[in-house]
Amino acid sequence: MAATVAHEVAIYSVCQVAAYAVCWKASERLMPKAPDRAFSADALYGIFYYPALVLLALDATVRLGADVTTRWEGTVRSSQILGRLLLSRMLVHVPYLFLKRRKEDRKMLPLYLTHHAIVIVVYGLGTFRGRAHFWGAANALCEVTNCFCTVIELFACVSSEAKERWKTLHRWNSMVRPPPPRARPLRPLPPFSPTLPLKCPHRTTPVV
């Protein structure tokens, strides 16, 4: 079984490399003014990848949540595909991270690598052992947030004309995020005049 899973993960990895190559070429044509080609191709890839993960995770969570046995020992085709997709994408994405040149991505590189290592270990064990697929699928439901983050990343890669053309989508996408906290307005200070006497609380006569 392990050899079969390894073979399938290898096939998934090759397919994801090919998908990234297509997204790279497509980003060059669709987003020529992107600040970083690797960043824009990654965002374009996420438009298709993250919704697929969410649908697979939702299906597996619903179908495996019936009882204790299915939650720990059960597998369905959607959970198997989900595990292979996550594992292969993390394996491909680790070297891909070093292609990104944005200052923000370079700063976050240690955190990204730590995250990817944890996902590879956890989902790799579940994929190869065929256990706890329900819990893996339930945890993967958090990928729904990346669907909206990917739209924000795409808007960071397009021209001002495209942003204006798709402003309704950007506004709708931003509505699902909590608004930033509103800062309290500062009370204006009274104008300072050097001719006015300053009162000291411990004196009965004004100090000039």
C-alpha positions as CSV (number, residue, x, y, z in Angstrom):
1,M,0.0,0.0,0.0
2,A,2.8,2.4,0.9
3,A,4.4,1.9,-2.6
4,T,1.1,2.6,-4.3
5,V,0.5,5.8,-2.3
6,A,4.1,7.0,-2.9
7,H,3.6,6.4,-6.7
8,E,0.3,8.4,-6.6
9,V,1.9,11.2,-4.6
10,A,4.7,11.4,-7.2
11,I,2.2,11.6,-10.0
12,Y,0.3,14.4,-8.1
13,S,3.6,16.2,-7.6
14,V,4.4,16.1,-11.3
15,C,0.9,17.4,-12.2
16,Q,1.3,20.3,-9.8
17,V,4.7,21.2,-11.2
18,A,3.0,21.3,-14.7
19,A,0.1,23.4,-13.3
20,Y,2.6,25.9,-11.8
21,A,4.3,26.1,-15.1
22,V,1.0,26.9,-16.8
23,C,0.1,29.5,-14.2
24,W,3.6,31.1,-14.5
25,K,3.1,31.6,-18.3
26,A,-0.5,32.7,-17.8
27,S,0.6,35.3,-15.2
28,E,3.1,36.7,-17.6
29,R,0.3,37.4,-20.1
30,L,-2.4,38.4,-17.7
31,M,-0.4,40.3,-15.1
32,P,2.6,41.8,-16.8
33,K,3.0,44.5,-14.1
34,A,3.0,42.1,-11.2
35,P,5.7,42.9,-8.6
36,D,6.9,39.4,-8.5
37,R,6.3,36.7,-11.1
38,A,6.5,33.8,-8.6
39,F,4.0,35.6,-6.3
40,S,1.5,36.2,-9.1
41,A,1.8,32.7,-10.5
42,D,1.2,31.3,-6.9
43,A,-1.9,33.5,-6.5
44,L,-3.2,32.4,-9.9
45,Y,-2.7,28.8,-9.0
46,G,-4.6,29.3,-5.7
47,I,-7.8,30.4,-7.5
48,F,-8.3,26.8,-8.6
49,Y,-6.4,24.9,-5.9
50,Y,-8.1,26.3,-2.7
51,P,-11.7,25.9,-3.8
52,A,-11.0,22.3,-4.8
53,L,-9.5,21.6,-1.4
54,V,-12.5,23.1,0.4
55,L,-15.0,21.0,-1.6
56,L,-13.0,17.8,-1.0
57,A,-12.6,18.5,2.7
58,L,-16.3,19.3,3.1
59,D,-17.3,16.1,1.3
60,A,-15.0,13.9,3.4
61,T,-15.9,15.6,6.7
62,V,-19.6,15.0,6.1
63,R,-19.2,11.4,4.9
64,L,-16.7,10.3,7.6
65,G,-18.3,12.0,10.6
66,A,-21.0,9.4,11.2
67,D,-19.4,7.5,14.1
68,V,-16.2,6.8,15.9
69,T,-15.0,4.1,13.6
70,T,-15.3,6.2,10.4
71,R,-13.7,9.2,12.1
72,W,-10.6,7.3,13.0
73,E,-10.4,4.4,10.5
74,G,-12.6,5.4,7.6
75,T,-11.5,6.7,4.2
76,V,-13.4,7.9,1.2
77,R,-12.1,8.9,-2.3
78,S,-12.4,12.6,-1.5
79,S,-10.3,12.3,1.6
80,Q,-7.7,10.3,-0.3
81,I,-7.5,12.9,-3.0
82,L,-7.3,15.6,-0.4
83,G,-4.4,14.1,1.4
84,R,-2.5,13.5,-1.8
85,L,-3.2,17.1,-3.0
86,L,-2.0,18.6,0.2
87,L,1.1,16.4,0.5
88,S,2.2,16.9,-3.1
89,R,1.6,20.6,-3.1
90,M,3.7,21.1,0.1
91,L,6.5,19.0,-1.4
92,V,6.4,21.1,-4.6
93,H,5.9,24.4,-2.8
94,V,8.9,24.2,-0.5
95,P,11.5,24.8,-3.3
96,Y,9.0,27.2,-5.0
97,L,9.1,29.5,-1.9
98,F,12.8,30.3,-2.7
99,L,11.7,31.8,-6.1
100,K,9.7,34.5,-4.4
101,R,11.6,37.8,-4.2
102,R,9.2,40.1,-2.4
103,K,10.5,41.5,0.9
104,E,7.4,40.2,2.7
105,D,7.9,36.7,1.4
106,R,11.6,36.6,2.2
107,K,10.8,37.8,5.8
108,M,8.1,35.1,6.3
109,L,10.2,32.3,4.7
110,P,11.1,30.6,8.0
111,L,7.4,30.6,9.1
112,Y,6.4,29.2,5.7
113,L,8.9,26.4,5.8
114,T,7.9,25.5,9.4
115,H,4.2,25.3,8.3
116,H,5.0,23.2,5.2
117,A,7.1,20.8,7.3
118,I,4.3,20.3,9.8
119,V,1.7,19.7,7.0
120,I,4.1,17.2,5.2
121,V,4.5,15.2,8.4
122,V,0.9,15.2,9.6
123,Y,-0.8,14.7,6.3
124,G,1.9,12.4,5.1
125,L,1.2,10.1,8.0
126,G,-2.5,10.2,7.5
127,T,-2.1,9.6,3.7
128,F,0.3,6.7,4.0
129,R,-1.4,5.0,7.0
130,G,-5.0,5.6,5.9
131,R,-6.1,6.8,9.3
132,A,-7.7,9.9,10.8
133,H,-8.9,11.1,7.5
134,F,-11.9,12.7,9.1
135,W,-9.8,14.9,11.3
136,G,-7.5,15.8,8.4
137,A,-10.4,16.8,6.3
138,A,-12.0,18.8,9.1
139,N,-8.8,20.7,9.7
140,A,-8.5,21.4,5.9
141,L,-11.8,23.3,6.0
142,C,-9.7,26.3,7.2
143,E,-8.4,26.6,3.6
144,V,-11.7,28.5,2.8
145,T,-10.0,31.6,4.1
146,N,-7.3,31.3,1.4
147,C,-9.9,31.6,-1.3
148,F,-10.5,35.2,-0.2
149,C,-6.8,35.9,0.5
150,T,-6.0,34.7,-3.0
151,V,-8.3,37.3,-4.5
152,I,-6.5,40.0,-2.5
153,E,-3.1,38.7,-3.8
154,L,-4.4,38.8,-7.4
155,F,-5.5,42.4,-7.0
156,A,-2.0,43.3,-5.8
157,C,-0.6,42.0,-9.1
158,V,-2.9,43.7,-11.7
159,S,-2.9,47.2,-13.1
160,S,-5.0,50.1,-11.9
161,E,-7.4,49.7,-14.8
162,A,-8.1,46.1,-13.9
163,K,-8.6,47.0,-10.3
164,E,-11.2,49.6,-11.4
165,R,-12.9,47.2,-13.7
166,W,-13.2,44.5,-11.0
167,K,-13.8,46.8,-8.1
168,T,-17.2,45.2,-7.3
169,L,-15.4,41.8,-6.8
170,H,-12.8,43.4,-4.6
171,R,-15.5,45.1,-2.5
172,W,-17.5,41.9,-2.2
173,N,-14.4,39.9,-1.3
174,S,-13.4,42.5,1.4
175,M,-16.9,42.3,3.0
176,V,-16.2,38.9,4.4
177,R,-13.2,40.1,6.3
178,P,-13.7,41.9,9.6
179,P,-13.3,45.7,9.3
180,P,-10.2,47.2,10.8
181,P,-10.7,48.7,14.3
182,R,-11.7,52.3,14.2
183,A,-9.3,54.7,15.8
184,R,-10.7,57.1,18.3
185,P,-10.5,60.7,17.1
186,L,-8.0,62.8,19.1
187,R,-9.4,65.9,20.8
188,P,-7.7,69.0,19.5
189,L,-5.4,70.8,22.0
190,P,-6.2,74.4,22.9
191,P,-4.0,76.9,21.1
192,F,-0.9,77.8,23.1
193,S,-0.2,81.4,23.8
194,P,3.0,82.5,25.6
195,T,1.2,85.6,27.0
196,L,-1.3,83.6,29.1
197,P,-0.2,82.8,32.6
198,L,0.3,79.2,33.6
199,K,-1.4,78.2,36.9
200,C,0.6,75.9,39.2
201,P,-1.7,73.7,41.4
202,H,0.5,74.4,44.5
203,R,0.6,78.2,44.2
204,T,-2.0,80.8,44.9
205,T,-0.4,83.3,42.5
206,P,0.0,82.6,38.8
207,V,3.4,81.9,37.4
208,V,4.5,84.0,34.5
